[in-house]
């Protein structure tokens, strides 16, 4: 295309951005400055104080406001004549359906979780709208292009499962601090403040005595007239004292392990100290977030608290939840941006760590572990945003042969920090874009329909409003427009085992599962199996025939907020077995099939963000060239030092910097790397 027609295509494009966070802020600015005049933004989040050091469209006065709306207002100040439409909403809401997506020239993702990424991928496939996906983790980042019929979809490549830990290790024999964090976040916090009707393994013991279960059955229930100053110490003594003593009663467990130490409130604090622990008027910080730290004189989140300080924080946080947030109790889930929740989990994890002889950690470190956070780097977000716009222009030009999946590396490889590779064709075994049947091994005589819906349909297949059919018989449907008597009938089916449903599901049955919102349909072949390994197959069912993309709670891959989970390299199928590398052909090979070349499946970087980052094939562990790394890291520290207040005065400087950065590192990689 000629330059004039290029600009006409850019100006006439209608673009949907999903996410206005770390990548989103940089992307919106870059789109506006590149000539795009019709941009729509969807983001459900509000601005947090922690966003301000890297999301440069936001200021202190914007805390608590919609990211999408504030980002729009900020960009319109220097580009007042373009059209930016913000939506402060969840992209999974019904109004953002396939017809909504069809109106756009392309969709640009800057999301922070796998579940939403999969949802957008499916809507783009159904609407036949190109999707440009992105993500960052610290100094690493990537941009990928997904066009139906021309490249693979987002779910064609494996997204390995985040590291999980056996329940018995978490509840009885923790040996690492992460075990204590998981216990505090997923068991204790959920038990005290979450949905108590849900199963919780907090009371699982090494000795499953009947008497023990009787003694602990109602211990977490608080009487309406019970004073928080009495309730807190009672809970403390139970989970850190009585539970530990109960675990010690099984001597077999501790033959080859160091025994834990029971901890009681009176052992740590004088009685008067915990009865008058803090002062509620000092429990709200300058940013209007409820916090236990100000009342206790604790200021730095990077300090490691003593056992006494952790005990005070535990009691004060629990008291604040009861006194200030009592309406939330029963519906809370852990959120890394909830200051009081992070303080409670940090204190609980540290007290448990002290009991088991594990080194304690700071609130800053614990928040990173609990939220799976690798702290974001603003320069990486800016680079990735620039690469997204480059690929967006190629899509508008219809320049399929020059589409690139580009990886931003921490260290130069083959003298490059930006590594481009040609996109892969669709994976024939992908159940999303290739409609490959799946196989589910399950005990049809003991597993309930509820287990199938929650563990397979929602968690593994990522469907929001599923419809399940056995032949012509509808056995389950979810949605707001279902009649009450029909909905109650489906609810009764949920508690029936598969083999006893009105239309029995047995070995050899083929179930059809649909999500009308996503226009996704897949067939699941049922194979009855009696026994499962509780450690390797904790769900009691194994799904195969697809690439594993199990949901992570919470959170999180990255939109520039960068999360991380340890994992082993390589794509994984649902059963947890490594996927055998198949033949993946590039776009150029799809046009010229006389000399196809084999390209290995992408591996996942060690310690990298497992939902997004995939290292390009055959990338060796390069020797670090300190001058380049120091340049990027030093520039990052400069931005952090400048903070938000100085950013507006430095815009021109940073624009010039990135112009020269791309001259240095993008020009050498415009053609594919074959050496």
Buried (B, 14 or more C-beta within 10 A) or exposed (E): EEEEEBBBBBEEBBBBBBBBBBBBBBBBBBBBEBBBBBBBBBBBBBBBBBBBBBBBBBBEEBBEBBBBBBBBBBBBEEBEEBEBEBBBBBBBEEEBBBEBBEEBBBBBBBBBBBBBBBBBBBBBBBBEBBBBBBBBBBBBBBBBBBBBEBBBBBBBBBBBBBEEBEBBBBBBBBEBBBBBBBBBBBBBBBBBBBEEEEEBBBBBBBEEEEEBEEBBEEBBEBEEEEEBBEBBBBBBBBBBBBBBEBBBEEEEBBEEEEBBBBBBBEEBBEEEBBBEBBEEEBBBEEEEBBBBBBBBEBEEBEEBBEBEBBBBBBBBBBBBBBEBBEEEBEEBBBEBBBBBBBBBBBBBBBBBBBBBEBEBBBBBBBBBBBBBBBBBBBBBBBBBBBBBBBBBBBBBBEEBEBBBBBBBBBBBBEEBBBBBBBBBBBBEBBBBBBEBEBBBBBBBEEBBBBBBBBBBBBBBBBBBBBBBBBEEEBBBBBEEEEEEEEEEBBEEBBEBBBBEBEBBBEEEBEBBBBBBBBBBBBBBBBBBBEEBEEEEBEBBBBBBBBBBBBBBBBBBBBBBBBBBBEBBBBBBBBBEEBBEBEEBBBBBBBEEEEEEEEBEBBBBBEBBBBBBBBBBBEBEEBEEBEEBBEBBBEBBEBBEEBEBEEBEEBEEEBEEBBEEBBEBBBEBBEEEBEE
